[in-house]
Amino acid sequence: MTDELWEYAERMSKPESAVLSKLNRDTHLHIMHPRMLSGHIQGAFLSMLSRMIKPERILEIGTYTGYSCICLADGLQPGGEIITIEHDPELREMAESYLSEAGILSSVRLLTGEATEIIAGLQGPFDLCFLDADKRDYPALYPLLMGLTRPGGYIIADNVLWSGKVLEPAASGDRDTRGLQEFNLMVRNDQNADNVCLPFDDGVMIIRKIL
């Protein structure tokens, strides 16, 4: 995918809302590691999936500055709830500000801390889970998310191709790479899941819980 084709795909997709465009720019100007932002194309993709699934409850692991949460809210049913977890407390104020500006803050519960600890105290079921946390934690988080997802519900995991690093020998990669390699195999071998690994952006895994 060349830069020119990516820009063309953006032009041919529904434009970012004013709030998302402002958040995109603000994140790149003021926050470290702005590549962690979902961005226009992936945000539109998450919005479309959410509208298709029509979830009543969404669980997001990795709030960052709130971009993906705003997109996921597009399909949230009236009276529905999003629980989003972010480990960095310094991002909370900015995220809440934009969730409020987008008009969804009343439907969102933003929790700060370690995802594995917080998830252990949550009650399911969730219709849709979005996983975009530390990659080394994906293998530990996957069974927890499967336990909270309703039968027929979906888990979407980001960055599963990790800029191609997942092709490295398993023993030679860093902890994040090894975590993603393990996670991808766990999903592929899970008899209780249908899945497709999309070579889109940095790799997106879509998982449907069977039972």
FIBA-158740 format. One record per atom (N, C-alpha, C): x, y, z. Coordinates in pm, whole numbers, plus 32768, in hexadecimal, padded with zeros to 4 digits. Layout:
REM FIBA-158740
XYZ;...
END
This chain:
REM FIBA-158740
80557F898000;800080008000;8059807C8000;805980C37F91;80A9813E7F88;806281B07FD2;80B082197FEF;8074828E802F;800682C97FD7;801A82C67F53;7FB782FE7EF8;7F3582AF7EFD;7F40822A7F01;7EC781D77F09;7E8081EA7F8E;7ECE81F67FFA;7E92820B807E;7E45828F8081;7E8282F78048;7E3F83798043;7DC283727FED;7DC883267F81;7D5183147F2C;7CE382CD7F7A;7D0882637FC5;7CA4821B8015;7C638278807B;7CB282D180B7;7C7A83318114;7C17838F80CF;7C3B83BD8057;7BE28418800F;7B6083D27FE6;7B6883517FCB;7AF283067F9F;7AA082D08015;7ACC82E8808F;7A8382BD8106;7A3983348142;79D583168194;798C838081D9;79F083D58227;79E88459821C;7A4884B08261;7A3E84A382F9;7AAB84C2833C;7AA984CC83CD;7A45853683F8;7A03851F8468;79B0858884A2;7A0B85F984D2;79D0866B84EE;7A1E86DE851E;7A6586BC85A0;7A20867285F9;7A5D864D867A;7AD385F08665;7AC3858B860F;7B2F852B85F7;7BA6856E85B2;7B8B85C88554;7BF7860F8511;7C4686648574;7BFE86A885CC;7C4086FA8632;7C9186A38691;7C59863186BA;7CA085D58715;7D1C859B86D2;7D1085798653;7D8185458606;7DF485AA8607;7DD4862585E9;7E3C868D85E3;7E7586A8866E;7E1F86B286D2;7E4A86CF875B;7EA78662878F;7E8685E48771;7EDA8574879D;7F64857B875D;7F6A859886DB;7FEB85A18697;803E861886C6;7FFC868086F3;804586F7871F;807986EC87AE;802F86A58805;804C86B08894;8067862C88DD;805085BB889E;805C853B88E4;80CD84E888A9;811884A58901;8183844E88D1;814883D4888A;819283A0882A;816D832987DE;80E58338879C;80D083A1874B;804D83B5870C;8026834786AB;808482F38683;80618283862B;80008222866F;7FF5822A86F2;7F9981D3873A;7F0781F88720;7EF0826E86E9;7E69829986C8;7E3082428658;7DB2821E8661;7D7581CC85F7;7D7882148571;7D528293856E;7D5782DF84F2;7CDD82CB849A;7CDC8313842B;7C66831F83D7;7C32829983A2;7C87824E835A;7C5881D48319;7C32816A837F;7C89815183E0;7C6880EC8443;7BF181178498;7BE9819784B6;7B7681C78501;7AF481B084B6;7AF481CD8435;7A7D81B583E4;7A5C812083DF;7AC380CC83DC;7AB0803B83DD;7A6F800D845F;7A9F804084D1;7A64801D8552;79D48050855C;79BE80C6852A;793680FD8529;78D880A584D8;7905807A8463;78B18025840D;78947F9F8450;78FA7F60848C;78E47EE184D0;78827EF18544;78917F5C858F;78387F7385FF;77A77F8785D0;77967FCF8563;770F7FE2852D;76D47F5E84FD;77287F0584C9;76F97E82849C;76D37E278511;77247E2A857A;770E7DD285EE;769E7E088648;768F7E8B864E;762A7ECD86A2;76357EA38734;76A87EB78771;76BF7E8787F9;76737ED78863;764E7E9288CD;76167ED48943;76837EEE89AB;76EB7E9B89A9;775B7EAF8A05;77DD7E9989B9;78397EF989CA;78BC7EF58989;79277EFE89F4;798F7EAF89E3;7A057EB68A3A;7A7D7ED889E3;7AC37F438A08;7B3B7F6D89BE;7BB37F688A1B;7C1E7F2989ED;7C9B7F248A38;7CFF7F7D89F0;7D187FF38A27;7D73805389E9;7D2980CD89B6;7D0681278A12;7CBA819E89ED;7D0F8200899D;7D8D821089C7;7DE782768990;7DA282FE899C;7D8F8348892F;7D5183CC893B;7CBB83CB8919;7C8383568900;7BF2834988F1;7BBF833A8863;7C17833B8800;7BEC83378773;7B9C82B98755;7BD482458775;7B9181C78754;7B0F81B887A3;7B0D81EA881E;7A9481E28870;7A22822F882E;7A4082A587F9;79DB82F587B5;79A682AB873B;7A00826A86F2;79D7821F867B;798281A686A0;79AA815D8706;795F80E78730;78D3810D8760;78C481848795;784381B087C8;77DB81C3875A;780681C886DC;77A881E2866F;773A81788665;775A80FB868A;76F580928681;76B5806F8705;76DE80B38770;76AA809487F5;761480AD87FA;75CB804B882F;753980578835;750D80B688A4;749680F18896;7465814E88FE;7468810D8988;749D815589E9;74A9811F8A70;752180C58A83;757380B68A1A;75E6805D8A20;765B809B8A6D;76C4804A8A7E;773580728AD1;77B9804A8A90;781B80A28A9B;78A480828A75;78FA808B8AF2;794380208B0E;79A980238B76;7A3080278B2E;7A80808C8B4A;7B0180988B08;7B6E80A58B72;7BDD80618B5C;7C4880578BBF;7CC980918B86;7D0780EA8BD2;7D8681288BAA;7DE881218C1F;7E6180F28C05;7EC280E28C72;7F0881658C96;7F0681C98C3B;7F4D82468C54;7EEC82B08C8A;7EF382D28D0A;7E9483328D42;7EA383BE8D0A;7F1783DD8CCF;7F2C84648C9A;7ED8847E8C1D;7EA484158BDF;7E5384268B67;7DBE84378B86;7D9A84228C02;7D0C84208C26;7CC584A58C08;7D0185148C30;7CC085958C20;7CA485B38B8E;7D07859A8B38;7CF485B48AAA;7C8985598A6F;7C8E84D98A91;7C2C847B8A5C;7B9F84A38A87;7B8E84C28B07;7B0884E68B37;7AD785668AF5;7B3285C38ADC;7B0C86408A9B;7AD286258A10;7B1385CE89C5;7AE385B1893D;7A6A8555893D;7A6084FA899C;79E884A889A6;7970850189C4;798585668A17;791B85C58A36;78F7861789BA;795D86478972;7944869788FA;78FA86478890;791485C5888D;78CF856D882D;78428548885C;7820856B88D5;779A85528908;778184C58939;77EC847C895D;77DA83F18985;780A83D58A14;783C843C8A5A;787984248ADC;781883E18B3D;779784028B35;773683C78B92;772483318B7C;774D82FF8B07;7741826F8AE9;77C382248B02;782C826C8B2E;78B182318B3B;78DC822D8BCC;791681BA8BF3;795881AF8C75;79EC819B8C5B;7A3C82028C79;7ACC81FE8C5F;7B1381D38CE0;7B5981628CD8;7BA1812C8D4A;7C3681358D31;7C8281578D97;7D1381678D8A;7D5A80FE8DDE;7DBC80BA8DA0;7E0980558DE8;7E327FE38D8C;7E617F788DC9;7E8C7F038D7C;7E137EB38D4D;7E0F7E998CCC;7D997E5B8C90;7D7B7DD18CCC;7DE37D808CDF;7DCB7CF98D12;7D8A7CFC8D9B;7DB17D5D8DEE;7D767D678E74;7CE77D9C8E6E;7CD07DFE8E1A;7C4A7E398E10;7BE77DD68DD3;7C117D928D69;7BB77D358D25;7B897CC78D83;7BE07C9D8DDD;7BBC7C328E3A;7B447C588E91;7B2C7CDB8EA1;7ABE7D078EF4;7A427D318EA5;7A457D218E1F;79D37D488DCD;79707CD58DBD;78F57CFB8DA3;788C7C988D88;78617CA38CF7;785A7C348CB2;782A7C318C29;77937C238C26;775C7C058BB3;77A57BF68B36;77B37C798AE9;78167C7C8A90;78287CEA8A33;780D7CB789A5;77D67D0F8954;77BB7CEC88C9;78347D028870;78887D618897;78FB7D888845;796D7DB288A0;79E37D7A8889;7A5C7DA188D1;7AC47DD0886D;7B097E3C888D;7B767E6E883A;7BF67E6B888B;7C597E21885A;7CD67E0D88A1;7D467E5A885D;7D7B7EBF88A2;7DE97F10886C;7E427F3B88E0;7E6F7ED9892E;7EC07EF289A5;7F527ECE8988;7FA47EC189F2;802D7E9389E1;802C7E0A89A0;80787DFA8938;80717D8088E6;80A07D058932;80FC7D17898F;812D7CA689DD;80BF7C6C8A36;80557CBC8A4F;7FE87C8F8AA6;7F777C498A5B;7F7C7C4989D7;7F0F7C0E898A;7EF17B7B89B1;7F577B2689C1;7F387A9A89E4;7EF07A8C8A6A;7F127ADF8ACC;7ECF7AD98B4D;7E427B138B46;7E2F7B788AF1;7DAE7BBA8AE8;7D497B6A8A96;7D787B1D8A36;7D1B7AD889DC;7CB97A7C8A26;7CE57A208A7B;7C8379CB8AC1;7C267A1A8B1C;7C567A888B54;7C007ADB8BA8;7B927B1C8B54;7BB67B4D8ADE;7B547B8A8A87;7AF17B248A51;7B237AAE8A2F;7AC77A458A00;7A627A228A6D;7A8F7A248AEA;7A347A058B58;79C87A6F8B6C;79E57AEA8B40;79867B588B51;79307B718AD6;79547B368A64;790C7B4E89E7;78977AEE89DB;78257B1F89B0;77B07AC989A1;77C47A6A892B;778379F6892C;778579A088B5;775179EC883B;779C79E687D0;777A7A33875A;77B17AC0875B;77F27AE787CA;782F7B6B87D4;78B87B708793;78F17BE7878E;796B7BFC8741;79DA7C3B8795;7A547C128776;7ACD7C5287AA;7B1D7C838732;7B467D008734;7B9A7D3986CC;7C1F7D5D870B;7C8B7D2886D4;7D117D40870B;7D657D8B86A3;7DA77DF586D1;7DF67E4A8678;7E897E24867B;7ED07E4B8611;7F637E3F8607;7F947DAF8604;7F457D5385D1;7F6D7CC585DA;7FDA7C9F8576;7FFD7CF68518;806C7CDA84BD;80EB7D2584E6;80DC7D8C8539;814D7DCD857D;81BD7DF3851D;81977E3B84B2;81F87E68844D;824A7DF58413;820E7D80840C;82517D0B83D3;82A97CBF8434;82B77CEE84AF;83107CAC850E;82DF7C228536;825E7C078524;82297B838548;82657B1484F2;82A77B398484;82E87AD5842F;83727AAC8463;83A37AF284C9;84267ACF8501;841D7A49854A;848E7A018554;848E798685A6;845D79A48632;8409794C8667;83C6796586E7;842679858758;849A79468759;84F7795787C8;854979D787BD;85467A198749;85A27A898734;855F7B118749;84DC7B18874A;84997B988752;84977BD287DE;846C7C5187E8;845D7C8F886B;83DC7C5C88AC;83C07C898925;834E7C558970;82C97C75892C;82BF7CEA88F1;82447D0D88AB;822E7CB48832;82987C9F87E4;828E7C49876F;82687BBB8797;82AC7B8787FC;828D7AFF882A;81FE7AF5885F;81D07B5F88A2;81477B5F88D3;80E27B588862;80FB7BA187F7;80A17B9E8785;80A67B18873B;811E7AE0872E;81297A5D86EF;80DA79F4873D;80E779F887C1;809D799A8815;800779B1880C;7FE07A2F8810;7F537A518808;7F167A218784;7F597A3D8715;7F247A168693;7F11797F8689;7F6F793386BF;7F6278A186BF;7EF17874871C;7EE378B5878E;7E76789387EB;7DEF78A387A6;7DDF79128760;7D60792B871C;7D4B78C586AC;7DB378AF865D;7DA7785285EB;7D8377C6861A;7DB3779C868E;7D9D771486BF;7D277708871D;7CE177768737;7C7077748794;7BF67737874F;7BCA76C38782;7B58767F8745;7AD476C7875F;7AD4772787B9;7A5B777187DA;7A5877FB8797;7AA6780A872C;7AAC788C86E9;7AB7787C8652;7A7078D2860B;7A8978EA857D;7ADF79668575;7B3A796A8516;7B8F79E0850D;7BBE79FB8481;7BE17A778468;7C257A9F83EE;7C8D7B078412;7D067AF483DF;7D747B5383F5;7D7F7BAA8378;7D5D7C288385;7D5A7C828313;7DE07CCC8304;7E207CC6828F;7E9C7D118279;7E7D7DA28259;7E3E7DE482B8;7E0C7E6C82AA;7E507EC38313;7E877F3582E6;7ECF7F8D8340;7F417F3D8381;7F427F2B8406;7FAB7EDC8448;7F797E51846C;7F0D7E26842C;7ED57DA28446;7E637DA884AB;7DEE7D788483;7D797D7584DB;7D427CE784DE;7D337CB08555;7CF87C2C8567;7C687C3C8591;7C0C7C008546;7B7F7BFE856C;7B5D7B72859A;7B267B698612;7B0A7AE78652;7A777AE48678;7A337A778655;79A97A638680;79A379EC86DE;796F7A038755;7960799787B5;78EC793E878B;790378BB8786;789C785F8755;7839783B87C5;786E780A8835;781677DD88A3;7836782A8922;
END
